[in-house]
C-alpha cells in the first residue's frame, strides 16, 4: 500500500480515485511523464489510464459485451470489409476513368466539329473566291470585246458606235457586280450554315458529356451508398462470426503469450553481428552451459570445408559502423551463389550446387572496383560496438541456428516471414518484368499471408512503419489495409502499446529504410534499418526503443518480441546453411506469377544465418538455442498460439519457438532500460540533439542530392526498384482514376536512380497524412471532413513529362563519375 501511495503522491483526488478500482501499476509511467510533460498533463493521463482500466475490468465480467466492444474498438471487419473497400475503390477508379473518357470523347468530338466547320468554311470561301474571279475574268473579257468591236469604230462621224460601246461596257460592269454579289451572299450563307452546324455539334457533345458525367456520378453515388450498407452488413456478419468464435473459444491462444511483436531489420549475418560476442548460456534443449556458435578468438577459417589452394581472409574486428553508400556487399541470388559455392558456380534450376568456397568469395561480390577485394564482408562487430543486441542476447534467448529462408536478397526473404513463401520470387524485383504484379494488385500468394489467416480467425494485427514505404505494402491489398487504419506510423507505437486496452495479437514493425522524403534521405542513410550503408547505431537505438516500450507497458508479462534480420546482406558466416539433404522442403504453393521466378529456384535451400533474439519474461535469462529455425518458424509459432492452419509446407515443417517459454511465471529481473548505443561520428537532421538545438548536422545527411535528380543517371539498383513498386502501389491506390495511366507511364519510363528518387518523392508527398492512428491514440491533427464516410479521398498526381524521365536515363560513358574512395575507418 505504501508503494502505491508513494507512486501517486502529488496526484489529485480524482486521479487517485480512478486508480482505486484497478490493480497495482495503473499509474505506471506517471512520474516520468510528469517530469517530461508537466504535472497537469500527467494527471490527465493517469485519470484516463485509470478510467480505461476500470472499463477493461468491467468488460471481463461480461464475455459477450467484451467481445462486441473489443471488436468495435478494434475497427476490424476482416476480409468482408476489405473486399467492400476494395470494390468501392475500384468503382470510384472506374468512375474517374470513365469521367475522363467522357471528357476526352467530348473534346475529341468538339474538335472534330470545329475541324469539319473550318474545312467547310474554307471550302465556301474558296468557292466564292473562285466564282468571284470567274465573274471578274468574264467581265474583263466582255469589256475588251466591246472595246474592240465598238470603240475602235468610234468617230465623230459615227457616234452610234461610241454609244454602243459605252452601253456594252456598262452591261459587263453591272453583270460583274451582280455576279460578285451573288457569290458574296452565297459565301455568307454557306459560312452561316457551317457556323450554326458547328455550334449545334458542339452543343450536342456538351450535352452528351453532361449526361455521361451525370450517369457516372449516379453510379459512384450508388457505389458509395452500397459501400455504407455493405459495411454495416459486414459488421453484423463479422460481429456474429467472431462472437461465436469468442463464445466457444475456438481461436483462444493456448499460450500465455497474447501479444507477438516482430522487428525485422536489414542485411546482417550472425557472425557479422554476434560472431565475436563470446556469449555463453544455458542450452534451451540440453540444459548444458555452452557458448554461441560464433567465431573463435583468433580465427583463420576457410568456411564450409573449402578445398585448399586459395588464400583465405580471417574474420576480424572491428567492423565499420557504416559502409560507403556505394559499397554495400552484394546479396542478390547470384551474389549468394558465389559466396556459398565459389566464383565458378552456376545455377539453372534443380539441386543447389555444393559449397566449395572460402572468404574470398564473399569479398569478390563487393560492388565497385575500388572496393572489390575489400575485407569488409569478413569484418565483425565487437560487443562494445553493438551493445544493445548483445545485452538482449544475454538477457533472453539467442538463436544461433536461425537461417534466412532462401539464399538471396531482401524481398523474397521478407515475403517468407509474411506468407511462408515468396510466391516464386527468387531475386529482387526487376522493373518491367514484374510490372504486372504491382500495376494492379501487388504480390499475391496462392495460400494468402499470415495477415489473411489472422483476419479469417478474427485475430487483430497491426503494422507500425518507420517511413512511408514499408516493404509489407507490396503484398496484395495492403495499401487498402493502410487506408483502413491497420498500418500506422511508428511514432504512435509507444502510446498504442501503453494503452491498457491494447489487444492486438500480432504486431509487425518495419524500420525506417531512409529511402524517401520527407523526412529521411533518399538512400539507406539516416534510417534505422541497420542497412550496411547506414549507421548501425541508429538501428541499435530502434531496438532499444522497441524493447523498452514493450518492457514498460502493461502487457509485458504476456508479450513476446522477436528481433531478427531478413538476410545476411553479403556478410560472412561460417555455418553452412541447410538444404534439401537436411530436410528443407519447398513451400509447395506454386508460383503465383511466372514473372517472379528468375532462376528456376526450387526453394529447397536456406540462406545464411542471421541474428535472432527471442524476448519474453517467460524465457530464462541467458538461454542459447541451437534449434534450426528460419523465418517461417515465427509463422509456425503463431499458428500454434492461435490454432491457425499452416500456410505452406515450409511453415508446416518448421520448428516452433514454444519450448523457449519455459518459465511458470514471468521474470521480474528483466531490465526496464538498456544501455545507450555506441558513440558515433555520423549524424542526421532528425537526431535528438539537432531537433532540440536547431544545429545543422553533418555526416550522413550530406550525402543527399535531392535537387539534381535528373543528373543522377546511375541505373536503378534492385532494392530501390522494389521500393518504387511499393510507391507505385500506393500511388495507384490513392490517385484519381484519370491519373493512373500517367502514373504507370512515368513508372515504366523511369530508368535511372535519380528518376526513381523523383518518383518515390512525388508519391511520398501525395501520401502525406493518409495513415490513421491506432485506436485510443490521441489524434494529432483533425480528420479531413471528406474522409468521415469512408476511405481517404483520392488525390491528384502532379504530371511530369515522360521525356524528363527518359532523358535522365542517358549516361554517356565519358560522363560517368569515378567511384569515390572508401570511407575512412572511423568511429569503431
C-alpha positions in Angstrom: 0.0 0.0 0.0 2.8 2.3 0.8 4.2 1.6 -2.7 1.0 2.9 -4.3 0.9 6.0 -2.1 4.5 6.8 -3.0 3.8 6.4 -6.7 0.6 8.5 -6.6 1.9 11.3 -4.4 1.2 14.6 -6.0 -1.8 13.5 -8.0 -5.3 14.9 -7.4 -8.1 13.1 -5.7 -9.8 12.4 -9.0 -6.7 10.7 -10.3 -6.3 8.6 -7.2 -10.0 7.7 -7.2 -9.7 6.4 -10.7 -6.9 4.1 -9.7 -8.6 2.6 -6.6 -10.6 0.1 -8.7 -7.7 -1.3 -10.6 -4.7 -3.4 -9.9 -1.4 -2.0 -8.8 0.6 -0.5 -11.6 -2.3 1.6 -13.1 -0.2 4.7 -12.7 2.9 3.3 -14.3 4.9 5.9 -16.0 3.2 8.9 -14.5 6.3 10.2 -12.7 8.5 10.2 -15.8 5.7 11.8 -17.7 5.2 14.5 -15.1 8.9 15.5 -15.4 8.8 15.5 -19.1 5.3 16.9 -19.8 4.1 18.7 -16.7 2.1 17.8 -13.7 -1.3 18.5 -15.1 -0.8 16.6 -18.3 0.4 13.7 -16.2 -2.6 13.8 -14.0 -4.9 13.8 -17.1 -3.0 10.8 -18.5 -3.4 8.9 -15.2 -7.1 9.7 -14.9 -7.7 8.5 -18.4 -5.5 5.4 -17.7 -7.4 4.6 -14.6 -10.8 5.1 -16.4 -9.8 2.8 -19.2 -8.6 0.2 -16.7 -12.0 0.3 -14.9 -13.8 -0.2 -18.2 -11.5 -3.1 -19.0 -12.2 -4.8 -15.7 -15.9 -4.4 -16.1 -15.8 -5.9 -19.6 -14.2 -9.1 -18.1 -17.4 -9.8 -16.2 -19.5 -9.7 -19.4 -18.0 -12.0 -22.1 -20.4 -11.2 -24.9 -20.2 -7.5 -24.3 -16.5 -7.8 -24.1 -16.3 -9.5 -27.4 -18.6 -6.9 -29.1 -16.9 -3.9 -27.5 -13.4 -5.2 -28.3 -14.4 -5.9 -31.9 -15.9 -2.4 -32.3 -12.9 -0.7 -30.7 -10.5 -2.6 -33.0 -12.4 -1.4 -36.0 -11.7 -4.7 -37.8 -14.1 -6.3 -40.2 -11.7 -8.8 -41.7 -12.0 -9.8 -45.3 -15.6 -8.7 -45.8 -14.9 -5.0 -45.1 -11.7 -5.3 -47.0 -13.5 -6.5 -50.2 -16.1 -3.8 -49.8 -13.5 -1.1 -49.6 -11.6 -2.7 -52.5 -14.8 -2.8 -54.5 -15.6 0.8 -53.6 -12.1 1.9 -54.6 -12.4 0.0 -57.9 -15.8 1.6 -58.6 -14.5 5.1 -57.8 -11.5 4.5 -60.0 -13.7 3.2 -62.8 -15.9 6.3 -62.4 -12.9 8.6 -62.6 -11.5 6.8 -65.6 -15.0 6.8 -67.3 -15.4 10.5 -66.5 -12.0 11.3 -68.0 -13.0 9.2 -71.1 -16.3 11.1 -71.4 -14.4 14.4 -71.2 -11.8 13.2 -73.7 -14.6 11.9 -76.1 -16.4 15.3 -75.8 -13.2 17.2 -76.5 -12.3 15.0 -79.5 -15.9 15.3 -80.8 -15.9 19.1 -80.4 -12.5 19.3 -82.1 -13.9 17.2 -85.0 -16.9 19.6 -85.2 -14.6 22.6 -85.3 -12.3 20.9 -87.8 -15.3 20.0 -90.1 -16.8 23.5 -89.8 -13.4 25.1 -90.5 -12.9 22.9 -93.6 -16.5 23.7 -94.8 -16.0 27.4 -94.2 -12.7 27.3 -96.1 -14.4 25.5 -99.0 -17.1 28.1 -99.0 -14.6 30.9 -99.1 -12.6 29.1 -101.8 -15.7 28.5 -103.9 -16.7 32.2 -103.5 -13.3 33.4 -104.4 -13.1 31.2 -107.5 -16.6 32.3 -108.6 -15.7 36.0 -108.0 -12.5 35.6 -110.0 -14.5 33.9 -112.8 -17.0 36.8 -112.8 -14.2 39.3 -113.0 -12.5 37.4 -115.8 -15.7 37.1 -117.8 -16.5 40.8 -117.3 -13.0 41.8 -118.3 -13.1 39.7 -121.4 -16.6 41.1 -122.4 -15.4 44.7 -121.8 -12.4 44.1 -124.0 -14.6 42.7 -126.8 -16.8 45.8 -126.5 -13.7 48.0 -126.9 -12.5 46.0 -129.9 -15.9 45.9 -131.6 -17.3 49.4 -130.9 -14.7 51.8 -129.6 -12.3 51.0 -132.5 -15.0 52.5 -134.8 -16.0 55.3 -132.6 -15.5 58.6 -134.6 -17.2 62.0 -134.8 -18.9 60.8 -137.8 -20.1 57.5 -136.2 -21.3 58.5 -132.8 -23.6 55.5 -132.6 -20.5 53.2 -132.2 -19.4 55.2 -129.2 -22.8 54.9 -127.6 -23.0 51.2 -128.3 -19.5 50.7 -126.9 -20.4 52.5 -123.7 -23.6 50.5 -123.3 -21.7 47.3 -123.9 -19.1 48.1 -121.2 -21.9 49.2 -118.8 -23.6 45.9 -119.3 -20.5 43.9 -118.4 -19.7 46.2 -115.4 -23.2 45.7 -114.0 -23.2 42.0 -114.7 -19.9 41.6 -112.9 -21.2 43.3 -109.8 -24.3 41.2 -109.8 -22.2 38.1 -110.2 -19.8 39.3 -107.4 -22.8 40.0 -105.1 -24.3 36.5 -105.8 -21.1 34.8 -104.7 -20.6 37.1 -101.7 -24.2 36.4 -100.5 -23.8 32.7 -101.2 -20.5 32.7 -99.2 -22.0 34.2 -96.2 -25.0 31.9 -96.3 -22.6 29.0 -96.5 -20.5 30.4 -93.7 -23.6 30.8 -91.5 -24.6 27.2 -92.2 -21.3 25.9 -91.0 -21.2 28.2 -88.0 -24.6 27.2 -86.9 -23.9 23.5 -87.6 -20.6 23.8 -85.6 -22.4 25.2 -82.5 -25.1 22.6 -82.8 -22.5 19.9 -83.0 -20.6 21.4 -80.0 -23.8 21.6 -78.0 -24.6 18.0 -78.8 -21.3 16.8 -77.5 -21.5 19.1 -74.4 -25.0 17.7 -73.6 -23.9 14.2 -74.2 -20.9 14.7 -71.8 -23.2 16.2 -69.2 -25.4 13.1 -69.5 -22.4 10.8 -69.3 -21.0 12.6 -66.3 -24.4 12.6 -64.5 -24.6 8.8 -65.2 -21.2 8.3 -63.8 -22.0 10.4 -60.7 -25.1 8.4 -60.1 -23.1 5.1 -60.4 -20.5 6.5 -57.9 -23.2 7.6 -55.5 -24.7 4.1 -55.7 -21.3 2.6 -55.1 -20.9 4.9 -52.0 -24.3 4.1 -50.6 -23.7 0.4 -51.4 -20.4 0.5 -49.5 -22.1 2.1 -46.5 -24.8 -0.6 -46.4 -22.3 -3.4 -47.2 -20.1 -2.3 -44.3 -23.0 -2.5 -41.9 -23.8 -6.0 -43.2 -20.1 -6.8 -42.9 -20.1 -5.5 -39.3 -23.1 -7.7 -38.4 -21.6 -10.7 -40.2 -18.2 -10.3 -38.7 -19.5 -9.5 -35.3 -21.7 -12.6 -35.4 -18.9 -14.8 -36.6 -16.4 -13.5 -34.1 -19.0 -13.7 -31.3 -19.5 -17.4 -32.0 -15.7 -17.9 -32.1 -15.3 -15.9 -28.9 -18.0 -17.8 -27.0 -16.6 -21.2 -28.0 -13.0 -20.1 -27.6 -12.1 -21.7 -30.9 -9.2 -19.3 -31.5 -8.2 -18.5 -28.0 -4.5 -18.6 -27.6 -3.3 -21.8 -25.8 -0.1 -20.0 -24.8 0.5 -17.4 -22.1 1.8 -15.2 -24.9 -1.0 -12.9 -26.1 1.0 -10.3 -28.0 3.6 -11.1 -30.5 5.9 -8.3 -31.7 8.3 -8.7 -34.6 11.1 -6.3 -35.5 12.8 -7.3 -38.8 16.0 -5.4 -39.6 18.2 -5.4 -42.7 21.1 -7.3 -44.2 23.4 -8.7 -41.4 24.7 -12.2 -40.8 25.1 -13.8 -37.4 28.9 -13.8 -37.4 28.9 -10.2 -38.5 26.8 -9.1 -35.5 27.4 -11.7 -32.8 30.3 -13.9 -34.0 32.8 -12.3 -31.6 30.2 -11.7 -28.8 31.6 -14.5 -26.7 28.1 -15.1 -25.2 27.6 -18.2 -23.1 24.4 -19.5 -21.6 22.2 -22.5 -21.0 21.3 -24.6 -24.0 17.5 -24.5 -24.5 17.3 -28.2 -25.2 20.1 -30.0 -23.3 20.3 -27.6 -20.3 24.1 -27.6 -20.5 26.2 -24.4 -20.5 27.7 -23.6 -23.8 28.9 -20.7 -26.0 27.0 -19.5 -29.0 28.2 -20.9 -32.3 30.3 -17.9 -33.2 33.9 -17.4 -34.3 37.0 -18.4 -32.3 39.2 -15.9 -30.6 41.8 -15.7 -33.5 40.0 -17.4 -36.4 41.7 -18.4 -39.6 38.8 -20.2 -41.1 38.0 -21.5 -44.6 34.3 -21.8 -44.4 32.3 -24.8 -45.5 35.2 -27.1 -45.9 36.8 -25.4 -48.8 39.5 -27.2 -50.8 43.0 -25.7 -50.5 44.8 -23.6 -52.9 43.1 -20.3 -52.4 44.1 -17.8 -49.8 41.6 -17.1 -47.0 40.9 -13.9 -45.2 40.3 -14.4 -41.5 37.3 -12.7 -40.0 38.3 -9.9 -37.6 37.1 -7.0 -35.6 36.2 -4.2 -35.6 33.8 -3.5 -38.5 32.9 -0.1 -39.8 29.8 1.4 -38.3 28.8 2.5 -41.8 30.0 1.4 -45.2 30.2 4.0 -48.1 26.9 4.4 -49.8 28.1 2.6 -53.0 30.0 -0.2 -51.2 27.4 -2.5 -49.7 28.3 -6.1 -50.2 26.3 -8.0 -52.9 23.5 -10.2 -51.7 21.3 -10.9 -54.7 20.7 -14.5 -55.7 23.8 -14.6 -57.9 25.9 -13.0 -55.2 24.8 -15.5 -52.6 25.6 -18.3 -55.1 29.1 -17.1 -55.5 29.5 -16.6 -51.7 28.3 -20.1 -50.9 29.6 -22.1 -53.9 32.6 -20.2 -55.3 33.1 -17.8 -58.2 32.8 -20.5 -60.8 29.4 -21.7 -59.6 26.3 -21.5 -61.8 22.7 -22.4 -61.3 20.0 -23.2 -63.8 17.4 -25.0 -61.7 17.4 -28.2 -59.8 19.6 -29.1 -56.8 21.7 -26.2 -55.3 25.5 -26.6 -56.1 27.8 -27.9 -53.4 29.5 -25.5 -51.0 33.1 -25.1 -52.2 34.3 -21.7 -51.3 36.2 -19.5 -48.9 36.1 -16.0 -47.5 37.4 -14.6 -50.8 34.1 -15.5 -52.5 32.4 -13.1 -50.1 35.0 -10.4 -50.9 34.5 -10.8 -54.7 30.9 -9.6 -54.5 31.8 -6.1 -53.4 30.1 -3.8 -56.0 32.8 -1.4 -57.2 36.3 -1.8 -58.5 37.7 0.4 -55.7 36.0 -1.8 -53.1 36.4 -5.2 -54.7 38.6 -7.4 -52.6 37.9 -5.3 -49.5 37.7 -7.4 -46.4 34.7 -5.6 -45.0 32.4 -8.6 -45.7 34.6 -10.5 -43.3 34.7 -7.9 -40.6 32.6 -8.4 -37.5 31.4 -6.1 -34.7 32.6 -6.2 -31.2 30.2 -6.4 -28.3 31.1 -2.7 -27.5 30.1 -1.6 -31.0 26.6 -3.2 -30.8 25.8 -3.3 -27.0 22.0 -3.4 -27.4 21.7 -6.6 -29.3 24.4 -8.2 -27.1 22.6 -7.2 -23.9 19.3 -8.6 -25.1 21.0 -11.8 -26.3 22.5 -12.3 -22.8 19.2 -11.4 -21.0 16.9 -13.6 -23.1 17.2 -16.3 -25.8 19.7 -16.0 -28.7 19.1 -18.4 -31.6 22.4 -19.3 -33.3 20.9 -21.5 -35.9 18.3 -19.1 -37.4 18.7 -19.0 -41.2 17.2 -16.8 -43.8 14.6 -18.6 -45.8 16.4 -18.6 -49.1 19.9 -17.7 -50.3 19.1 -14.3 -51.8 18.0 -10.7 -51.2 15.6 -8.8 -49.0 12.3 -9.1 -50.9 11.8 -12.9 -51.1 13.1 -13.4 -47.5 10.6 -10.8 -46.2 7.8 -12.4 -48.1 8.6 -15.7 -46.3 8.0 -14.2 -42.9 4.6 -12.9 -44.1 3.5 -15.9 -46.2 5.8 -18.9 -45.7 6.5 -18.4 -49.3 7.8 -15.8 -51.8 5.3 -16.7 -54.4 8.1 -17.9 -56.6 10.2 -14.7 -56.3 13.8 -15.8 -56.1 15.5 -12.4 -56.6 14.8 -8.7 -56.2 12.1 -7.1 -58.3 13.3 -6.2 -61.8 11.4 -3.3 -63.3 9.1 -4.0 -66.3 9.4 -7.8 -65.8 7.5 -7.5 -62.5 5.2 -4.7 -63.6 2.2 -7.0 -63.9 2.5 -7.8 -60.2 2.3 -4.3 -58.9 0.3 -2.4 -61.7 -2.9 -3.9 -60.4 -2.8 -5.5 -57.0 0.6 -6.2 -55.6 2.3 -9.5 -54.9 -0.1 -12.4 -54.3 0.4 -15.8 -52.7 -1.7 -18.9 -53.6 -2.4 -19.6 -49.9 -2.6 -16.0 -48.7 -0.5 -14.4 -46.0 -0.4 -14.6 -42.2 -2.5 -11.4 -42.2 -5.2 -13.1 -44.2 -5.2 -16.0 -41.8 -5.4 -13.8 -38.8 -8.3 -11.9 -40.4 -10.2 -15.1 -41.1 -9.7 -16.1 -37.4 -10.9 -12.7 -36.1 -7.5 -12.0 -34.6 -6.2 -8.4 -34.6 -3.0 -7.4 -36.2 -1.3 -4.1 -36.9 1.8 -2.9 -38.7 3.9 0.0 -37.4 6.2 1.5 -40.1 9.1 3.9 -39.7 8.6 5.5 -43.1 6.1 6.0 -45.9 7.0 2.8 -47.9 7.2 -0.3 -45.7 8.0 -3.3 -47.7 4.9 -5.1 -46.5 2.8 -2.7 -48.6 4.0 -4.8 -51.6 1.6 -7.6 -50.5 -1.7 -7.7 -52.3 -4.3 -5.5 -50.7 -2.0 -3.9 -48.1 -2.5 -0.4 -49.4 -6.2 -0.8 -48.7 -5.4 -2.0 -45.2 -3.3 1.1 -44.8 -6.2 3.3 -45.6 -8.4 1.3 -43.3 -6.2 2.1 -40.4 -4.2 -1.1 -39.9 -0.8 0.4 -40.9 0.4 3.1 -38.6 3.4 5.4 -38.1 6.0 4.1 -35.7 5.6 7.4 -33.8 2.3 6.0 -32.5 3.8 2.7 -31.3 4.6 3.7 -27.7 1.3 5.3 -27.0 -0.7 2.4 -28.5 1.2 -0.3 -26.6 1.0 1.5 -23.3 -2.8 1.7 -23.6 -4.5 -0.6 -21.0 -6.9 -1.7 -23.7 -4.3 -2.6 -26.3 -5.4 -6.0 -27.6 -3.5 -6.5 -30.8 -2.3 -10.1 -31.0 0.3 -9.6 -33.8 2.4 -6.5 -34.4 5.0 -6.3 -37.2 7.4 -3.4 -37.1 9.2 -2.1 -40.1 12.1 0.2 -39.7 12.8 3.5 -41.5 14.7 2.5 -44.6 15.9 6.0 -45.2 14.7 5.9 -48.8 12.0 8.6 -49.1 11.4 12.3 -48.3 10.2 13.7 -46.1 11.9 13.4 -43.6 14.8 11.0 -44.3 17.4 10.8 -47.0 16.8 9.3 -50.4 19.1 6.3 -49.9 19.5 3.9 -46.9 21.3 6.6 -44.9 19.6 8.3 -41.9 17.2 5.5 -41.5 17.3 2.9 -38.7 17.1 -0.4 -40.6 20.8 -1.2 -40.0 21.3 -1.5 -43.7 25.1 -1.7 -44.3 25.4 1.7 -45.8 23.6 3.3 -42.8 25.0 3.8 -39.3 24.4 0.6 -37.3 23.9 2.5 -34.1 20.7 4.0 -35.4 19.2 0.6 -35.6 20.5 -0.2 -32.2 18.6 2.8 -30.9 15.4 1.5 -32.6 15.9 -2.0 -30.9 16.3 -0.3 -27.6 13.2 1.9 -28.1 11.0 -1.1 -29.1 12.2 -3.3 -26.2 11.8 -0.5 -23.6 8.3 0.4 -24.8 7.1 -3.2 -24.5 9.0 -3.9 -21.3 7.4 -0.9 -19.5 3.9 -1.4 -20.9 1.0 -3.1 -19.0 1.3 -6.0 -21.4 4.9 -7.1 -20.8 4.0 -10.3 -18.9 2.1 -11.7 -21.9 4.3 -10.4 -24.7 7.0 -11.8 -27.0 9.4 -9.8 -29.1 11.4 -11.3 -31.9 14.3 -9.2 -33.2 15.8 -10.6 -36.4 17.2 -9.8 -39.9 15.8 -10.6 -43.3 19.1 -11.9 -44.8 22.8 -11.9 -44.5 23.5 -8.8 -46.6 26.6 -10.3 -48.2 28.5 -10.6 -44.9 30.4 -13.7 -44.0 29.0 -16.5 -41.8 30.9 -19.7 -41.1 27.9 -22.1 -40.7 26.8 -23.9 -43.9 23.1 -23.3 -44.4 20.9 -26.5 -44.6 19.5 -27.7 -47.9 17.3 -30.5 -49.2 19.6 -33.1 -47.8 18.9 -31.7 -44.3 15.2 -31.8 -44.7 14.5 -28.4 -46.1 11.2 -28.5 -48.1 9.8 -26.3 -50.8 6.7 -24.2 -49.8 4.8 -26.3 -52.3 2.3 -23.5 -53.0 3.3 -23.0 -56.6 4.5 -19.9 -58.4 1.9 -17.1 -58.1 3.3 -15.2 -61.1 5.7 -16.6 -63.7 7.5 -13.2 -63.8 8.6 -13.8 -60.2 10.8 -16.7 -60.9 14.1 -15.5 -62.4 16.4 -18.5 -61.8 14.0 -21.5 -61.6 15.0 -21.9 -58.0 13.5 -24.9 -56.1 13.4 -23.2 -52.6 14.9 -26.3 -51.0 17.9 -24.4 -49.8 18.1 -22.0 -46.8 20.2 -18.9 -46.8 23.0 -18.0 -44.4 22.4 -17.4 -40.7 21.0 -14.1 -39.4 20.8 -12.9 -35.8 17.6 -13.7 -33.9 16.8 -12.7 -30.4 13.6 -14.0 -28.7 12.5 -11.8 -25.8 9.9 -12.6 -23.2 9.6 -12.6 -19.4 8.8 -16.3 -19.7 12.2 -17.1 -21.1 15.0 -17.9 -18.6 17.9 -15.5 -18.6 20.9 -16.5 -20.7 19.2 -19.0 -23.0 21.1 -20.2 -26.1 19.1 -22.2 -28.6 20.7 -24.2 -31.4 17.4 -25.5 -32.8 17.3 -25.0 -36.6 14.9 -22.1 -37.5 14.1 -20.0 -40.5 11.7 -17.1 -40.9 8.7 -19.5 -41.2 9.4 -20.7 -37.7 7.7 -17.5 -36.5 4.6 -18.3 -38.5 4.6 -21.9 -37.1 4.8 -20.4 -33.6 1.9 -18.0 -34.3 -0.2 -20.8 -35.8 0.4 -22.9 -32.7 -0.6 -19.9 -30.4 -3.8 -19.1 -32.2 -4.7 -22.5 -33.7 -4.2 -21.5 -37.3 -3.6 -23.8 -40.2 -0.1 -23.8 -41.9 0.1 -21.6 -45.0 2.6 -23.8 -46.9 4.8 -26.9 -46.4 7.6 -24.7 -45.2 5.9 -23.4 -42.0 4.2 -26.8 -41.6 7.6 -28.4 -41.2 9.4 -25.5 -39.4 10.5 -25.8 -35.8 8.5 -23.7 -33.3 9.7 -21.4 -30.5 7.3 -22.7 -27.9 9.8 -24.6 -25.9 11.7 -21.3 -25.1 8.8 -20.1 -22.9 9.6 -22.5 -20.1 9.0 -20.4 -17.0 5.9 -20.9 -15.0 5.6 -17.2 -14.1 7.0 -14.1 -15.7 10.5 -12.9 -14.7 10.8 -9.7 -12.7 14.5 -9.2 -13.2 14.3 -8.2 -16.9 15.9 -4.7 -17.3 13.5 -1.9 -17.7 16.0 0.1 -19.7 19.1 -0.8 -21.8 22.4 0.9 -22.1 22.9 3.6 -24.8 24.1 2.7 -28.3 27.8 3.0 -29.0 29.1 6.6 -29.8 29.3 7.5 -33.4 30.5 10.4 -35.6 27.7 10.1 -38.1 24.7 12.4 -37.5 21.4 13.2 -39.2 19.0 16.1 -39.1 16.4 14.1 -37.1 18.8 13.2 -34.3 17.5 14.4 -31.0 20.3 16.9 -30.3 19.7 18.6 -33.7 15.9 18.6 -33.3 16.3 20.3 -29.9 19.0 22.8 -30.6 18.4 23.5 -34.3 22.0 22.9 -35.2 22.9 21.9 -38.7 24.1 18.3 -38.9 26.9 16.7 -40.9 27.8 13.3 -42.0 25.1 11.0 -43.4 22.7 13.9 -44.4 25.4 15.5 -46.5 25.2 12.6 -48.9 21.8 13.7 -50.2 21.4 15.2 -53.6 17.7 15.8 -54.0 17.7 18.9 -56.2 19.6 17.4 -59.1 17.7 14.2 -59.7 17.9 14.3 -63.5 21.7 14.4 -63.3 21.8 11.2 -61.2 21.8 8.8 -64.1 23.0 5.7 -62.3 21.0 2.5 -63.1 18.3 1.7 -60.5 19.5 -0.9 -58.0 17.2 -3.8 -57.2 16.2 -2.7 -53.7 15.3 0.8 -54.9 13.3 -0.8 -57.7 11.4 -2.7 -55.1 10.6 0.5 -53.1 9.5 2.0 -56.4 7.0 -0.8 -56.7 5.6 -0.1 -53.2 5.4 3.6 -54.2 3.5 2.6 -57.4 1.0 0.5 -55.5 0.4 3.3 -53.0 0.0 5.9 -55.8 -2.4 3.7 -57.7 -4.5 3.3 -54.5 -4.6 7.0 -53.7 -4.7 8.7 -57.1 -7.7 9.7 -59.1 -8.7 7.2 -61.8 -7.8 9.6 -64.6 -4.3 10.0 -63.3 -3.5 6.3 -63.1 -2.4 5.8 -66.8 0.0 8.7 -66.4 1.4 7.2 -63.2 2.0 3.9 -64.9 3.7 5.7 -67.8 6.1 7.6 -65.5 6.9 4.4 -63.6 7.8 2.5 -66.8 9.8 5.4 -68.2 12.0 5.6 -65.1 15.3 4.1 -65.8 17.8 6.0 -63.6 18.5 6.3 -59.9 17.5 10.0 -60.0 14.3 9.3 -61.7 13.4 6.6 -59.2 14.1 9.1 -56.4 11.9 11.6 -58.1 9.0 9.1 -58.5 9.2 8.0 -54.9 9.4 11.5 -53.6 6.3 12.5 -55.5 4.3 9.6 -54.0 5.6 10.4 -50.5 4.2 14.0 -50.7 1.0 12.8 -52.3 0.5 10.2 -49.4 1.2 12.6 -46.5 -1.3 12.2 -43.6 -3.0 9.2 -45.1 -2.5 6.9 -42.2 -4.8 6.8 -39.2 -3.6 6.5 -35.6 -4.3 3.3 -33.7 -7.5 3.1 -31.5 -7.3 5.1 -28.3 -4.3 7.1 -29.5 -4.8 10.8 -29.5 -5.4 12.3 -32.9 -2.7 14.9 -33.5 -4.5 16.5 -36.5 -8.2 16.9 -37.2 -9.5 14.3 -39.6 -10.5 15.8 -43.1 -14.2 16.1 -43.4 -14.3 14.2 -46.7 -12.9 11.0 -45.0 -15.7 10.6 -42.5 -17.8 8.4 -44.8 -15.1 6.1 -46.0 -11.6 5.9 -47.3 -9.2 8.8 -47.8 -10.2 11.0 -50.7 -8.4 10.3 -54.0 -5.5 12.6 -54.6 -4.2 14.5 -57.6 -1.0 13.4 -59.3 1.3 16.1 -60.5 2.3 15.2 -64.0 5.9 15.2 -65.2 6.6 15.0 -68.9 7.7 11.5 -69.8 10.7 12.8 -71.7 12.2 14.1 -68.4 12.4 10.6 -67.1 13.8 9.3 -70.4 16.4 12.0 -70.7 17.6 11.3 -67.2 18.4 7.7 -68.2 21.1 8.6 -70.8 24.5 8.5 -69.4 27.4 8.7 -71.9 30.3 6.6 -70.8 32.8 9.5 -70.8 30.5 11.4 -68.3 30.4 8.7 -65.7 31.9 9.8 -62.4 34.8 7.8 -61.0 34.0 5.7 -57.9 34.6 7.6 -54.6 37.3 6.3 -52.4 36.4 4.1 -49.4 35.3 6.0 -46.3 37.9 6.3 -43.5 37.6 3.7 -40.8 36.3 5.9 -38.0 34.0 5.6 -35.1 35.0 2.0 -34.4 
